[in-house]
Amino acid sequence: MRRLFANKWFIIALVALFLVALIIFGAIPNSPLNKVLTPLRAVANPVQGGIKTVGTKIDDYWAAISDGVAIRKQNVELSEEIARLQHEVSKNEEAILRYEELKDAFHIKDTFSDYDIFGSSVLSREADEWFSVIRINVGKDDGLELTGNNSYAVVDTQSNLIGRVIETNNSDSKVLPLLHEGFTVNGKVNEVNGAVIIISGDASLKRKGLCLVTGIDDSVVLEVGDEIVTSGDGGLFPQGIPIGTIESVDDSDPLNIKATLKPYAKIDDLKDVFIMVPYEKEEEDSETETTESTVADEQG
């Protein structure tokens, strides 16, 4: 027992327990200990207030830490949401631009009413050289098919000439662009009785985004800035498709006048193209009339 009371920590704990007991009994209404404990409360109240203040500060500290963690988490979530919304806005802006481009493409049908228009997206380009064959996602399964030596004009959303279809497969087709050295089209200056010329691709010019212009008569005055459209000669391209403008003219040799042309179409930045397939209605009507005439003659 003496060893027990000799332990100072035990004595402190016993005194503390005794004081707590006194405070509890003193809190009872009309307790005789109230008068006895009044001096003790004068000492205990500041201590109790200090302990309470320290406890409140500790609670506030942990609350601040908790709030900080919550705020950081919320900031991360908000940052992710902002990034997602920015991505959506970017996609919507691109969709609006595509919509405007495709809306403009409806004018192709109005301008060339005798043609069936096939809309298509660019799938890829050959990687071996600049502006080589372009592959598009429309083919035989979509009703686009080449027969014999025929071909179809290809234009962009602004009706500017891109090239012509040279091959059709079941699900895709290949387009030869006008910058390719294998491409040729008859053109004319876009004015009444405008001079007829020949536009073709050229290996030395295509890297500059230009076409070669030949077939210029020595009586023709071709000027820089003249607008060139398809002439309609040859039957492959309908008349009036915008091609581009004259970039330069070399008339140093009157027997071999040459010029360069800057195409309107941005061939290196194509997304959508349109294939122009002429209606065969007149031929079908002619065959029908011939058949009806034959039947009538036989009946007569």
Secondary structure, DSSP 4 states (H G I P E B T S, - for coil): -HHHHH-HHHHHHHHHHHHHHHHHHHTSTT-THHHHHHHHHHHHHHHHHHHHHHHHHHHHHHHHHHHHHHHHHHHHHHHHHHHHHHHHHHHHHHHHHHHHHHHHHHHHHHH-TTEEEEEEEEEEE-SSSTT--EEES--GGGT----TT---EEE-TTS-EEEEEEEE-SS-EEEEETTSTT-EEEEEESSTTPPEEEEE--TTTGGGT-EEEE---TT----TT-EEEE--TTSSS-TT-EEEEEEEEE-SSTTS-EEEEEESS-GGG--EEEEEEE--HHHHHHHHHHHHHHHHHHH-
